[in-house]
Amino acid sequence: MHIKKGDIVIVMRGKEAPYFDDNGKKVYTKGRVIRVLPKENRVIVEGVNMVKKHARPSQANPQGGIIEMEAPIHVSNVMIEDPKTKEPTRIGYKWVEGKNGEKKKVRYAKKSGEILDK
């Protein structure tokens, strides 16, 4: 999967899709990836796709009731935020030389060429 836990992503489709504000500027919904579900090709993004769920009382939640939580969103509906331009970008892979001469495969932003993996 091209998206990892901790990445900042921009939602491109769904109810949080980009829209134009009154000044004609494009507004994006951004969030940090909390969890990646590779078998289902889905990611859970912080503050995106919020749903209300009925929970019965438990030790963790003694009150029970209706709780609001993030639901998974398909990975094709999000794009990684370019660290330089703060716009959505595609991901590429390349090999870079490590500290002790060994090669390491890293992800980079196609728009700016910035390396995403540290």
N, C-alpha and C positions, 0 to 999 in steps of 0.2 A: 504494500500500500504506500502511496506517495505522501500520505498525511500521518504524522506521529502525534503522540500525546504531548501537550504543551505548545503546539503550534498555534499561531494566531491565524484564523481563517475568516473569510468573507463569505456570507451566504448569498448565493447567486439565484436560487429558485425557491419557491414556496411563499409563505405569508410574510417572511422577512426579506424578500427580494429587494434589490436596489430600486430606488425611485428618485425622481427629480423634485427638489424643493421649490419654493416660490421664486428663488433667484435663478433657477435653471441648473443648479449644481447637483451632481449625482451623490446620493446619500447611501452609504453601505451599512449593513448590520455586521458587526465584527464580534468575535468571541474566541476564547481560548478553548482548545480541544481538551476535554476532561478525560474521555475514554474512547478508545478505538475498538470497534468490533469487526475484525477482518473477515470472519466467516460469513457475516451478513452484509459486508460492504457498507457499514454504517459508522458514523461517529456521533458522539454526544458533545455538543458545544455549549459552553457556559452561557446561560441567559437566552438561549435560542430554542424555539419549538417547545415552549412551556405548556405542560398539560396539568390538569387537576386530577388527582388520583385519590380514591377513597381508601383509607388505611384503617385497619382495625387496631385496637390498642395492643401494644407490645411493650417489652421492657425498654426498648430504645425510644418508643413514642407512647408513653402511658395514656395520653389523652385520646389518641386516635383522631378520626375526623378526616377532613379534606386537606391534602397536602399538595403543593405545587412543585413540580419537578421537571427536569429537562427530558425530552424524549429523543431517541436516535433520529438522525437525519441521514439520507443517503449521501455517500462520499462524492458522487457526481454533482451534487448540488452545492458544494462548497469549493472555494479556491483559496490557496495560501496567499497571505498578504505579503507583498514585496517589502522587505525591510527598508529599502531606500526610498521608493516612490509612494509607499502606502496604498498601492492599487492592487487589484487581483492579478496574479501571475500564474503561469504554468510552471511545472517543475521539470528540471533536467537532472541527469546524473553525470558525473565525471570523476575521474581518478586524479587525486592530488597526492603529492609526496608528503609523508608524515615527518615527525621530528627525527626519527632515527633511520630515515631513508626508505621506509616501507610505504607502499602505495595504499591509499585508503579511498573507498568509494563514498562520495558526498553528494548531497542534493544542492542544487543551486537554482536561483530564480531566473527564468528565461528573460524577463524584462530588463533587469539591471545587471545580471551576471553575478550577483551577490551570493555567497555561500551561506546556506541555511544551517548546516550541521556544524557544530563547533569541533 
